[in-house]
Amino acid sequence: MVVCDNLVKIYKIAELEVVALQGLDLLVERGELMAIVGSSGSGKSTLLNILGGLDRPSAGKVIVDGQDLLKASDFALNRYRRTKVGFVWQQTARNLIPYLTSLENIELPQMIMGRPPKERREWALELLDAVGMTQRKDHK
């Protein structure tokens, strides 16, 4: 579940303050699908960065899967990013290691965490199946 309550994000650049999110309320139930759409500069990327633990809000409340991202320590936020979320960036150079297969790219974070090879492989295949891409598992 995702809960945002009166979420605010202000970027400070020198003497300038830019309000990227102001008073956002959002509730997404577990299993619910949601699209985030809007014009350029409307705060879509800011919201995703906050939900992904890449940035912290300036104020308000943001809870994802029971984890309060505003109050989380750096250690807890790092663990959250490592175990709960993932990003596929528009800039392809930021996404994958080009000499690894799709399956190997998915397995990599779990390998770094020390997950056993059989579990990593099963987990990666489940993820590929969930998005209908099992046939691309060996693609580089």
N, C-alpha and C positions, 0 to 999 in steps of 0.2 A: 504494500500500500504506500502511496505517496501523499503526503499532506503538506501543503504550503499555506501558511496563515500570515497575511499581511506582510508578505515577503518584499524586502527592499534591497536593492543593490545600487550603490553610488560609487562611481569611479572618480578618484581624485587625481587630477593631472595638474601639477604645479598649483596654481591658485584657482583652477577651474574644477567644478564639480559637475559630473554628468550622471543624471539619474537614468539607469538602465532598466530597472524594475521598480515599480512603486505600488505597494499595497496589493500584491498578487495573492489571490486565494485560489487554491487548487486542491481537488481531491480525486485521486485515481485509485480505484479498488484493485486488489490483486486479481490478475487475469484480464483486466480491462485494457483494451488497446486505445491509444490516443495519438492523434496527429497534432503537432505544434506548428501552426501556420501564422503568417503575418508579414507585414511589409518589412523592408530592410530597416534595421535600427529599432525594431519594436521589442527587442529583448529575448528573442528565441534562443540565440546562442548563449546568452547570459544565463537563462534559466537552465539550459542543458548542462552548462559548466557547473552550476551550483548543484544540480541533481546528481551529476557525475562525480562530485567531490573534488573538482578541479579548481573551484573558486568558492569563497565563503560569502554568504549574504552580509549586508551591512546591518540589517535588522529583520525582525519577523521570526517565523518558525518554519523549518523545513525538516520533515521526518520521512525517511525512506526505509521501508522494511524494518521499522522500529528503531532505526538509528537516527538520533538527533544530530544533523550535520552541522548545525551552528555551534553546538556545545562540544562536539567531538574533539578529542585531542588530535594532534598531528599523527600520532601512532595509530589511533583508531580510524582516522580518515584514510590513512595509507592502506590499512587492512581492508577497509570498505571498498576502496578503489580496486584493490587487488582481487577481491572475492565476490563483489556484488555487481559491478558495472563494467561496461566496455564501450568503446567508441569506434565507429567507422567514419573516418574523416572524409570530407569531399576531396581534399588534396591526397591523391593516391600514394604519394611518397611518404606520408605520415602513417599509413595503415599497416602494411605488411612487410615482412622481410622477403625480398624478391626471390632469393634462392631456396626458400622453404616452400613446401606445398601448402595448400589451404589448411589441410589437416594439421600439419606441423606448426603453422602459425597459430592455430587455435590452441594447440597443446602447450606451446612455449611458456605462457605465464604459469601454468600448472606445474610444469617441469621445474621452473625456478623456485616454486613453493615447495618442491620435494614430493609432489604427489606421485605414487607408483605408476610405472608405464602403462599397465593394463587399465587402471582407473582413468588415466589421462586420455587414452585412446577411446574408451567407451564414452567418456564425457564429451569429447570433441565430436565423435560421430553422432551423439544425441543432438548436439547443438546444430550440426550441419543438417540433420534430418528435420529438426524443428523449423528451419528456414527453407526447406526444400532444395538443399544444395549438396546432398550426399554424392551425386554424380560428379561433382567438381572437387572431391576430396584430394585428388592427386594433381590438381592444377597448380601451376606456379605462376 
